[in-house]
Amino acid sequence: MSQVHEIVGFVTAVGSSVHKFKVGDRVGVGVIVGSCQTCDICEQNLENYCPKMIFIYNSTDHDGINTYGGYSDMIVVHQHFVLQFPENLPSDAGAPLLCAGITVYSPIKYYGMTEPGKHLGVAGLGGLGHIAVKIGKAFGLKVTVISTSPKKEDEAIKKLGADTFVLSSDPAKLKVRNWKKK
């Protein structure tokens, strides 16, 4: 069984230095629950590269207790790694954004793929690919899904809104001049 990486729940207690959240707030926690917060990497808000990063699952927290992710009854998280969930965002719709969502959003943002009309290629239509298509379309990008499975074409185009589908297992389809919108 795979680990559950993200958690959505309600704040049950806050420490004396917590000012961002109150008891009863609906919040989400992604894959990181802690870091040293003092190294050069953390000071650049790149905690995912911190050598003392603490994952939500299968890590040892600052207090020496193992983290169990979504299998936990409760979890203690530094407020820096907690996100307030908007009231209009259902938990089941928002939870995937806490891990898979940031995994695809981060490079899209980093590489300036946020301007309508730009072209985004999505390799594969699995968990990350689905979210990449949706985020790309939300930014107004022209999205091409590249897949080895012809069965994914209808899903990519009709259900997720991709502009183009390329079957990478067909050499003839890989020629740019043959790409066309379905």
Secondary structure, DSSP 8 states (H G I E B T S, - for coil): ------EEEE-----TT--S--TT-EEEE-SEEE--S-SHHHHTT-GGG-TT-EESEEEE-TTS-EEEGGG-S-----GGGEEE--TTS-HHHHGGGGTHHHHHHHHHHHTTTTSTT-EEEEE--SHHHHHHHHHHHHTT-EEEEEES-GGGHHIIIIIT--SEEEETT-GGGGSGGG----
